[in-house]
């Protein structure tokens, strides 16, 4: 019991960090209606600012008070930039676009920290006393109680601010009915700015105080947003008191789980405690929160509602596929080995982004679990081929089928969850799968597992096949041809899906689920079909990845990598197969990053920065992405050619019928 009490009280520190971030999420949502995934990144930036000022990183060492002020100023500046560069320009955008913008801020902040401070974790100096107190025989550091007290005090102060001040009354009025607030003369933009600044300072302060308890790096603090979102879900993104209480309790439960994992009866993995139980706890908390508090987030009034990205009707599919397939086939032979490998990676990246096009572009649901499904298929392939010696193509087919079933199961459990809620839940699911499944040595393992080269009728189809490119080096173009064939097949299917009755039903569900149901569309069946197709494409990409590298490792299927893929999908064009091709060229270790590194020495961290910045710019300036902009340009040229001539110009009328204009829905 002494040990149980010890870990319960120790969990107050972790719980205070989660509760503080949950407060930031709730305050931002109250002010602007945005669920800010970058709240943890703001805490990370403040922590690094405090460490840099205290440790002479910038050539001068400051005292604790000055360093704290500097860290809070850094957090406030991050809030100002996020408000003016992302949140305010997207104020009238759909909720999914706002969530994607906060993802861009997260990726940008993470890349900035990696470029400025490196990958090595830093030892954060503590502002709090290092004494300990004895409670019922357990020695507890006093900073845990101070942290919890600070968060409770912040909760009470914020609750008083929103309940008894004119600012709080105005914020509540704007959150309930923004149009009425505008008619009453309230400045909703200023209210949003104030909420973002308050949330940033709160998250930054908690990050500085709690960073010594956790680890100061580019991953730990940003990922604390996941349990913070669970606490905010219990609060329905409105109640500060519930968010604080839920955050503290989640931290305590995680700490108790850490203690229970040391017991002899706790499940083990090669003698060590079963990994990922804390992430599974967070996922379970989110599921319970959605069940108890309702599956949908509370609505927030908006003065206008912009359309979702357009979904053009594809044209000349077969001709386009044949032309570009021929170009890629030639490139796989003539490219040097490094670029040949990068092109293969680009094709695999395009396949997994096609899965995002189906579930997000066609149905309007942001799901972050696609990369985790790819990892599941890859690890299953290793067990089937290297362990059970199942031959090609049966091994990958079984692995893809099993991962597809898992994806459908996740989709079925989330049928009552939609939009932003689905993004929150699938992010927690992706993190839980990464920690509990891929890090488990009995299934995956951090060191990776081997995958033998595919063979069919004695002919090697892998990267070590006898066929070589012009440089005579591996990887063999043979495997590139296999990947190209799969990519073209899935691309043609996803593009053709837009033309079918099921595709039109998906677009109807994306536009308005209630209207679709009233029109006789079975929304449940449409969503299950979308999850099935999306999971199949993601799982196929996972098996191709496994064959490509002859191994599968957990480090390639992280939750943050999933967010990066979503960013690339939006930049390329989240509603078009050509957008998936653009995004595949930009993805990790793909053709564009490889060329930048070979020619200009630009590393992968710069690619991450590019993904974050490009996502924000794309959402603000061009919501349809690169492919959408290209399509609109082509349509404009067609319309100009089809337009009747100006009588004053004296030119003869154009001959022939007007070109066909593709249908655009969205």
N, C-alpha and C positions, 0 to 999 in steps of 0.2 A: 504493500500500500504506500510505503514511503516513496518508492520509485515511481509509482503511478501518479502520486501527487506531484513529484518533482517534474515529470514530463508534462503534466497538465499545466503547471505554472510556467514552465519553460515555453510552452506553446503560446503564451500571451505575446511574446515578442513577434513571432511569425504571424500570429493573428492580428496584431496591431498593424503590421505592414499591409496585410490583405485588407483590413478594415479601412485603413487610410486611403488605399487605392480605390476601394469601393466607394468611399465618400467622393473622391474626385470624379469617378464615373457618373455618380448620381447628380452631382452639381453640374457637370457638363451637359448631361441629358436634360436637366431642368431648364438650363439656359438656352440651349440650341437644338435640342432634340436629336443629338448625335451621340451614339455609343462610341466613345473614343478608345480604340484599341491601343493608342500610343500613350496612355496614362502611365503605364509602367516604364516606357521609354523616357518620359519626362523625369521620373524618379531616378532612372539611371543617369541621365544627363546632370541632374543636380548632384548626385553622388560623386560623379567624376569631377565636376567643378570643385566641390569641396575638397576632394583628395588632391587635385592639382594645386589648389591654393595653399594647402597645408604642407605638401611634400616638395615644394620647390620645383615643381614640374615646369612652370613658366619662368623660372629663373629668380623667383622671389617667394619667400615663405611668409604666409599671413597667420595671424592669430586665429583662435577658434571662432570668435564672434564675427570678425571680418570675413572669414571663409564661409561661415554660415550665411551671412548676408549676400555674399557673392553667389553662393549656390542658389539661394532663393531668387536672386535677380536673373540667373541663368534659366531657372524654371519659368519665371514670368516672361522672359524673352521668347522661350520656346512656345509658351502659350500664345503670345502675341503673333508670332509667325504662323502658327497653325491656324489661328483665327482669320488672319488677313489673307493668307495664301491658299487655304483649303476650305475652312468651314464657311466663311462668309460668301465666297463665290459660289458655293454649292448649297446655299441656304434653301433654295427652292428646288433642289434636285431630289430624286427619290431616295428613301432611306438607305437602300443598298449602295448607292453611289457615295453617300456620306460615310458609310462604314468602310468602303474601299479606300476613301481618302485618308481616313485615320490609319488604315493599314500602310498606305504610302508614307505617312509621317513616321510610323514605327520603323519601317525599313530604312528610311533616310537617317533617322537618329542612330540606329544600330550601325549603319555603314560609317557614319561620321565618327562614332566612338572607336570603331575598329581602325579607321585611318589615323585618328588623332592619338590614340593611346595603345594600340596594338591588341593582340589577343590574350595577353597574359593577365590573369586576375590580379587585382590590386588589394593590398591590405588597407582597409579603411580605418582611419583613426576615429575613435569614438568620442562623441560629445558628452555622453552620459557617464555617471560614476561607475567605477568597476567594482564597488563593494558588493557583498552578498549578505543575505539575511537567512536565518534559520527558522523554518516554519514546519512544525510537527516533525522535526528531525531531518527535513530536506533542506539542503543548502541551495538557495535560489538567488541568482544575480539580481540586483535591485533594478537594473536597467529594464528588465521585462515589465516590472510594475510601472515604472515611469513611462515607458512607451504606451502601455495600455491606458494609463491615465491621460497622457497627451491626446490620444485618439478620442477618448470619451469626452474630454474637454472640448476638442474641436467639434465633435458631433453636437454637443449642447450649444456651442457658440453659433454654429451654422444653422441649427434648428431655430434658435432665437432670431437670427438674422432673417430667415425666410418666413418666420411667423409674425414677427412684430414690427418689422420695418417696412417703409414704403417700397424699397427695392424688392424685398421678399414678396410683398403683395403684387407688385407689378410682374415679377417673374412667374408667380403662380397663375396670374391672369393670362399671360402670354402662352404659357404651357397648355392651358386648358382651351383657349380659343385665340389663336394668333391674329386672325382677321379682326375680331372684336377689339383686341388690344391695340392694333394699328389704328382703328377708327377712334379709339379713346385717346389717341395721341401718344401712346407709349412707344418708345424707341426699342423695338425688338432686337435690332443689331447691337445696340449698346448693352442690353441685358445679356445677350449672348456673349459679348466680349467680356463683361464682368464675370459671368459664370466660368468662362474658360480660364481667366486669370486666377480666380479663386481656386479652381480645381488644380491648376498647374502648381500654384504655390503650396497647396496642401500636399499634393503628391511629391513635390520636390522636398519639402520639409520632412515628410515621413521617410523618403528615400535616404536622406542624409542620416537621420537618426537610426534607421533600421539596417542600413547597409553593413555595419560591422557584424550583425547577427547572421546575415546570409552571406552572399559572396558578391563582390563588386566586379562584374564583367559585363559583356555585351549581351548576355543571354538570361541570366538568373532574374534580375529585376524586371526586364520586359515581360518575361513569361509569368510573373506574378499577377499579370492582368487576368489570367484564366481563373484562378480561385476568386479574384476580386469580382469578376463577372458573375460567378456563382452567387456571391453574397448580394450583388446588385439585383440579380434575378429574384431572390427572395424578397427584396425590397420593391420589386416591380419598377426599379429605376426612379423611384419617387421618395421613399421613406429613408431619411438619413439614419434614424434610430435602428431600424431593422437591418440596414446595410452594415452598420457598425457592429451590432450584435452577431449577425451571421458571419461576418469576417473574423471576429474574435473566436467564435466557436469552431470555424473551419480550421483556423490555425491550431487551436487546442487539439482537435481531433487528429490533425496530421502529426502533431507531436506525440500523442498517445499511440498512434499507429507505429511511429518509429520505435517506441519502447516495446510494443507488443511484438514487433518483428525480431526482437532479440530473444524471444522466448523459444524454448525447445519445440513447442508444438506448432510454431508458426511455419507455414509452407516455405521451403527453401529451393534454391536454384544452385546446384553444385556446391552445397555447403553454405551458401550465402542466403540472406533473406530474400524472399521473392521481390523483384524490383517492380516499381511503378504503382505500389499500392496507394500512395498519396494521390497520384493523378487519377486513379480509379475512384478514389473517394470524392474528388472534385467533380468528376463526371456524374457520379451517383447523386451528389448534392444538386447539380444542375437539373437532373431528371426529376428529382423530388420537388425542386423549386417550380419547375414548369407544371408539374401535376397539381401542386398546392396553390400556386399563385395565378395559374392560367397560362395557356400556351402562347398567347399573343402578348406582345408588349403594348402598353397603353399608347393610344394614338396621340399625335401632337398636331395641332392645327397648323396649316401653312397657307400663305396668301396665294400661292400658285403651285401647280404641280407639273414639272417638266416630264416629257415623255421618257420612257426607257430607251436604251440604244436600239436603233432600227435593226430589223432582221430581213435583209433583202432576199428576194427569191433568186436562187442561184441560176445561172445561165451557162450553157455550153460546158457542162461538167466534163464530159468525156474528152473533148478536144483539149481543154485546159490540163486535165490530168495526164493525157498522153504526152503533151509537149513538155511539161515540167518533169515528168517521170524520165523522159529521155535525157533532159539536161542533167538531172541528178545522177542517172546511171553513168553518163560520161564522166561527170565530176568524180564519182567514186573510183573511177579507174585512173584518171589523170592527176587527181590531187595528190600531194605528198601525204605521208602517213598521218601526220598530225592533223591536217585539215580533213583527211578522210574520216578520221575518228570523230572530229568535231561535227562533220556533216551527219554522221550516223547519230550522234547525240542530239542534233537538231531535229532529226526525223522522229526520234523517240519522244523528245519533248513535245513535238507537235501532236503526237498521239494522245499523251496525257492531257494536254490542254484542250483537245477535242472533247474529252470527258467533261471539262468545265463548261465548254460551249453548250453542251446538251442540258446540263442541270442548271446553269446560271444564265446563259444567253437565251435559251429557248423557254425555260420554265421560270426564270427569275429568282432562283433560290441559290444563295451563296453557300456552298458546301466546301469545307476545308479538309475533308477526309480523303480526297482522291489520291493524294500521294501516299497516304498510309495504306490504302488498298493496293497500290502498286507494290509497296514493300511487302505486304502480306503475300501477294502472288509470287514475288521473287523468292522469298524464303521458302514458301511451299514448293516451288520448283526445285530448289536445292535439295529438300528432303526427298522429293519424288525421284529425281534423277541421280543424285549422288548417293542417297541413302537406299531407296527402294529400287534403283536402276530401271525406272520406267522409261522406255525409249521415246524419242521424238517421233511424232508430234503429240503423243498422248500425255506426256508429262506437262507441257505447257497448257494443253487444253484442260486437264484436270485442275491445275493450279488456277487458271483463269476462271473456271466454273466455280470453284470454291470461294475465291475472292469476290466474285460477282454475287454469290449467295450472301456473303457477309455484308456487302454493300447494300443489297436489297433489305436485309434485316435491319441495318441502321436506318435506311429510308423508311421502313414500315414503322419503326419505333418513333420516328420523327414526323409522322404524317400530320399530326396536329400542330407541328411547329413549322413556321414558315418565315421566309425573309431573313431579317436580322437575327431573330431567335435561332434559326437553323444555323446561321454562321457561328453564333456563340457556342451552341451545343456541339457542332462538328469540330470546332477548334479544340474543345475539351476532349472529344473522342480521339482526335488525331494525336494529342499529347499523351493520352492514356495508352494508346496503342504503341506509340514510340517508346515509352518507358516500361510498360508492363509486358509487351509482346516482343518487340524487336530487341530490347536489351536483355531478354531472357535467353540464357545460353541454350536451353533445351529447344527453343524455337529459332532464335536468331543469334544474337550475340554481338557485342561491340567490335570484336575482331573480324567479323565477317565469316561467311560460309562459302564453300566452293560450289560452282555449277559447271558440269562438264559441257564440252562443246556439242552443239546439236549435229546429228547425222541422220541422213535419210537414204536408205538403200545403199549404205556404205559410202555415201558422198558427204563430206564434211561441209556444213553450211555455216560454220562458226568463223570467228575472227582469225583462226589459225589454219583456214583452208589453204589448199595448195595454190589456188588462183591468187595472183598478186597484182598490184597496181603497177604503173610505169616505173615506180621507184623500187619495186621488188620487196617491199617491207610489209609487215603486218600493221594494222588489221587488214584482213583480206576483204576485197570488194564483195566477195560472195555473201558475207553476212550483211553488208550494206544493201545488197540487192534484196535479201529477205526482208530487212526492215523497211525498205522502200515499198515493196509489194504490200506489206501489212498496212503501212501508213496510207497508201493510196486507197486501199480497200475500205479502211475505216473512214477516211476523208470523204470518199464518194457516198458512203452510207449516211454519214452525218449531214452532208449537204443535201442529199436526196430526201432525208427525213423532213426537211423544211417544206418539201412539196407535198407530202402525204397528209392524209386526214389526221393522223396522230400528231404530226408537226403543227398543224393548224390548231389542234386542241391544246397543245402545249403553250402556244402563243396566247390563246384565250385564257388559259389558267394564269399565265404570267401577267396578263393585263388586269384581270379581275376574277378572283376565284368564285365569288358569289354569283356574278353575272354568268360565268361559265357553267356553274351548276344549274342555274335557272334555265340555261339554254339546252340542258339535257346532257351535258358533258359529265362523265364520271371522274371527278377531280382526283379521287383516291387512285383509281386505276392509271390515270395519266401520270401521276407522281411516281407510282411504283415502276411504270414503264421507263420513265426518265432515269430513275435511280439504277434500273437494270442496265440500260444502255451505257450510261455514264460509268458505272462500275466495271462493265465489261471492257470498255476502252482503257480505263485506268489500269486494270489488272493486266491487260495485254501489254501495255507499256512497261509494267513491272517485269514481266518475263523477258521482254526484249532487253531491258536494262541488265538483267542477270546474265543473259548470254553475252552481252556486249563486253562486260568486264570480267566474265568467268567467275564472278563472286557477287555476293550481296552483303552489304554492311548497313548497320542501323544508322550510321551517321548521314546517309544520303536521303533519309526519309523522315526528317525532323518536321515538327510543326511549323517552325520558322521557314523552312524550305517550302512548305505547302503555301504559306502566305506569299512567298516570293513568286511562286508559279502563278498564283491568282493575279498578282500585279502584272506579270508579263502578259497574261491573258487579256487583261483590260487594255494594256498598251497596244497589243496587236489588233484587238477587236474581238470582244467576247461573244459576238453573235454570228461570226462568219468563220468558215473553215480556212479561208485565206488569212484571217487574223491569227488562227492557230499556227499557221506556217510562219508568219512573221514572229510570233511569240516564241516558237521553237528555235528560230535562228538567234533569238536574244537570250535564251535560257542558259542555265549554268553549264559550263563546259561546251557550249554550242559553238556554232561557226563564228558569230560576231565576237563573243568574248575571247575566243581563241585567236582570232585575227588581231584584235586589239592588244592582246598580250604578246603575240609574236612580233608584231610590227612596231608597237609603241611602248611595250613593257607595262601596260595597264593591267593590274591584277583583278582577281575576282571580286574583291571588296569594292572596287570602283564600279563593277557591274551591278552589285547590290545597291550602291548609291544611285546609279542610273535608273534601276528599276523603281526605287522609291520616288525619286523626283519625276520620272516620266509618268508614273501612275497619277500623281497629283496634277501634273500639267495636262495629261490626257483627259482626266475627268473634268477639269475646268474648261479647257479650250476645245477639246474634241472628244466628247463622250463616246463616240462610235469607234474610236481607235484608228490605227493606221489603215486597216482594211476598209473601215467605214468611210474614212476621208477619201481614199482612192476610189471607192465605189461612187460617192457623191460627185467626185470630179468627172468620172466617166459619164454619169447621167447628165451632168450639166452640159458637157460637150455634145451629147446626143440631142438634148433639147435645143441647143443653139443651132445645130445643123438642121433640125426639123422645123425651126421657126420660119415663118414666111419672111421674105426679104423686105427690107425697108423701101417703100416706094420712092423715097427721095434719093436712094443710092443708085437707082437706074439699073440694078442688076436683075438678071432673069430669075424667075422662080426656080427653086430646087426641084429636080425631077425625082420621081420614085416615091414610094410610100414612106411615111414617117417611121422611124425605127421603133421597135417594140420597147416599151418602158416596163421594167420589172416591177412587180408588186412589192411594196414595202409595208411591213406591218410593224407596229411598235409605237 
